[in-house]
Amino acid sequence: MTETIKERLDTVASDTAAMLQSLLPRTEVEGVRCSEARLLDAMHYATEGGKRLRAFLAVESALMFGTDRNHALRVAAAIECIHAYSLVHDDLPCMDDDDLRRGRPTTHKKFGEATAVLAGDALQSLAFTILADPATHENPFIRCTLVTELARAAGARGMVGGQMIDIEAEQASEPLSLAETSRLQRMKTGALIEVSCTCGAVLGGAGAANRRALEFFARDFGLCFQICDDLLDATGDVATVGKAVAKDAGAGKATFVDLLGVEGARERARLLTEQAISHLTPLGNRAQTLADLANHALVREN
């Protein structure tokens, strides 16, 4: 029987979690708990749970081109380390000041702010250690490309830069326009989603045309995903979403719901989903799982 998209997501999430457990530093050495164990506990805690969306995109994009699944899962784990570190830092009091993440206390609430900062730092370092390891791919050029692509997506012109724009926007006298909000989200959220597909394509040795198709898909899908997040923040509840809701409005942040209204945001998400799926046409049936994912994300509840 063919797996449903939900079952496939769950399988990749479970396999990525197992890969992360094998790659994260152990808290004991020869049965003795090491001095930095609190940091390592926080790293493990921060990487637990979640939808593993970025991992799924990396794995599915790589498998499209016949990649070894274990290699793909290592790349997925590296990307999840970056994602986890970004959430740990975003939740800090100096950023979004959140107490709840994935239905439980945020990392700084459980381990303290200093340990949370260090855990995020260590997870970022671990991500590039994983990608640079020959176990990820025997070709050093491919490994270097993976490191470069992820570093670029996570940096000042990507995820971190988007977070900076978000912080600045809270203090601005005028709310961001639709175009400015779209750029912010393409950087803050979309860059890591896009690089997940890019890294999968690089790992699989995809040609330029196929790689472009995946990049364009991810760009529109990432924006749609953020719009759906804004809708959940505006209309969801804590028990279902697993984190605080209605915080964006309280913080004065520009969201797609503010700019377009609830129905307008839903329509924009639907159009972006259609557009994202259309980019997959050159990839044929190989990309059906990604198309199914886009449709699934459109109706998600958390």
CORTA-V444727 format. One record per residue. PHI is phi in degrees with one decimal (* if undefined). OMEGA is omega in degrees with one decimal (NA if undefined). Layout:
phi: (PHI;PHI)
omega: (OMEGA;OMEGA)
This chain:
phi: (*;-69.5;-67.0;-76.4;-62.5;-63.8;-65.1;-68.6;-60.1;-64.2;-64.5;-64.7;-60.7;-65.6;-68.8;-68.0;-60.6;-64.9;-63.9;-59.9;-60.4;-76.6;-101.6;-69.5;-59.8;-83.0;-84.0;-124.6;-122.2;53.5;81.1;-109.9;-68.7;-77.1;-64.1;-93.9;-58.4;-61.2;-61.2;-66.7;-59.3;-65.9;-63.0;-61.7;-59.4;-66.8;-95.3;-82.5;75.5;91.7;-78.3;58.7;-59.9;-66.8;-61.3;-61.7;-62.0;-65.2;-65.8;-65.7;-65.6;-70.8;-65.5;-56.9;-112.6;75.7;-71.1;-60.2;-64.8;-65.0;-62.3;-63.0;-69.3;-66.1;-63.2;-59.3;-64.4;-62.2;-65.9;-65.1;-63.0;-64.1;-61.1;-63.4;-60.9;-64.7;-69.4;-58.3;-72.4;-61.2;-78.0;-61.7;-55.8;-77.2;-112.9;-90.3;53.9;-104.6;-100.1;-129.8;-147.3;56.5;78.2;-149.6;-56.5;-65.5;-59.1;-71.0;-71.1;-86.3;-115.3;97.1;-64.9;-62.3;-65.6;-62.9;-60.1;-65.7;-62.4;-62.1;-59.2;-67.8;-66.5;-63.4;-62.6;-61.6;-55.9;-77.9;-62.6;-63.4;-66.5;-79.4;-75.5;-56.2;-65.7;-77.7;-167.3;-72.9;-87.8;-64.1;-64.7;-65.0;-62.1;-63.1;-65.9;-61.1;-61.4;-63.7;-62.4;-70.4;-61.9;-64.2;-66.2;-87.5;-93.9;-66.0;-98.8;-133.5;-58.7;-67.2;-61.4;-63.1;-64.1;-64.7;-61.0;-62.3;-64.9;-63.2;-64.1;-64.2;-96.0;-72.5;-74.9;-119.6;-67.0;-66.0;-76.2;-60.9;-64.6;-68.7;-66.0;-62.8;-64.6;-54.4;-72.8;-63.3;-84.2;-65.8;-105.8;-69.1;-60.8;-74.5;-67.5;-64.2;-69.5;-62.3;-69.2;-60.9;-64.7;-61.2;-66.9;-62.2;-60.2;-85.2;67.7;-66.7;-71.3;-58.6;-65.6;-68.4;-65.0;-62.2;-58.6;-69.1;-63.8;-66.7;-58.4;-64.0;-62.3;-73.2;-63.4;-61.6;-68.0;-60.3;-60.3;-68.7;-61.0;-64.5;-62.1;-61.9;-64.8;-64.7;-64.1;-83.2;-122.7;-85.3;-126.3;-58.3;-61.2;-83.3;-75.9;87.0;-152.9;-61.2;-115.9;62.4;-77.4;-61.3;-64.9;-65.1;-87.3;76.5;-80.1;-76.6;-125.8;-65.8;-68.1;-60.7;-78.4;-115.2;81.2;-59.9;-68.8;-63.8;-66.6;-63.0;-67.4;-64.0;-62.6;-63.8;-65.5;-65.7;-63.3;-60.4;-66.6;-59.6;-64.5;-62.6;-66.8;-82.5;-50.0;-61.0;-88.4;63.2;-66.3;-58.8;-96.6;-60.0;-63.0;-67.5;-63.8;-62.5;-62.1;-59.9;-67.7;-64.9;-64.3;-65.5;-115.9;-67.4;-114.6;-155.3)
omega: (-179.4;177.5;170.9;-179.9;178.2;178.9;179.9;175.3;-179.1;179.9;179.2;178.8;-179.9;-179.5;177.3;178.0;178.9;178.3;178.2;179.2;-179.7;-175.4;179.1;180.0;179.0;-177.0;-179.4;174.9;-177.5;175.9;-179.5;-179.8;-174.7;-173.8;-178.9;-173.9;179.7;175.9;-177.9;174.7;-180.0;177.0;177.7;-178.5;-175.9;-177.3;-179.6;174.8;-178.7;-176.3;-176.5;-179.2;-177.5;175.6;-179.7;179.4;-179.9;-178.2;-177.5;178.5;179.6;-177.4;176.7;-175.3;173.2;-179.5;172.1;-174.2;179.3;175.8;-178.9;-179.5;175.6;176.6;178.1;180.0;178.8;179.5;177.3;175.8;178.0;179.8;-179.4;178.8;-178.9;179.0;178.5;-179.1;178.2;-176.9;-176.2;178.5;-179.9;178.1;-176.5;176.6;-180.0;179.9;-172.4;177.0;179.9;174.5;179.6;-177.5;176.7;-173.6;-179.0;177.0;-178.0;-172.5;-176.2;-174.6;-177.1;179.7;178.8;177.8;-179.5;178.3;176.6;178.2;-177.2;178.4;177.6;178.3;-178.4;-178.9;-177.0;172.9;179.2;-176.9;-177.6;-177.6;177.4;177.9;178.6;173.9;-177.1;-177.6;-178.0;177.9;178.3;179.0;179.0;179.1;177.9;179.3;-178.4;-178.1;-178.2;178.7;180.0;-178.2;-176.5;-169.6;-171.4;177.6;179.9;-172.6;-177.6;176.5;177.2;177.1;178.7;177.6;179.8;179.0;179.6;-177.9;179.2;-177.0;-174.6;180.0;179.4;178.0;178.1;175.2;177.6;179.8;-179.8;178.1;178.1;178.5;178.2;-175.2;175.2;178.5;-171.8;-177.9;-171.7;-175.7;-179.0;174.9;-179.9;-177.3;176.0;176.4;-179.7;-179.2;175.7;179.4;177.8;-179.9;-178.4;-179.7;-178.7;175.9;-175.2;-177.3;179.7;178.0;177.7;179.6;179.5;178.5;-179.7;175.7;-175.9;-179.1;179.6;178.6;180.0;178.9;176.4;-179.6;179.8;177.0;178.2;175.4;178.1;178.1;177.8;178.6;-176.8;-171.0;-175.6;176.1;-174.1;-175.5;-178.7;-174.4;177.8;175.7;-178.9;178.2;-179.2;-180.0;-177.2;179.4;180.0;-179.6;179.9;-178.5;175.3;177.1;178.8;177.6;177.1;-173.8;-172.6;-171.6;-177.3;-177.6;177.5;178.4;177.9;179.0;178.5;178.3;179.7;-179.6;178.4;177.2;178.4;-179.0;178.8;-178.7;-179.9;178.8;-176.9;-176.0;-179.0;-177.5;176.0;-175.2;179.5;-174.3;-176.2;-179.7;178.3;176.2;177.6;178.4;-179.5;178.4;178.8;-178.1;-177.7;-175.9;-177.3;-178.4;177.5;NA)
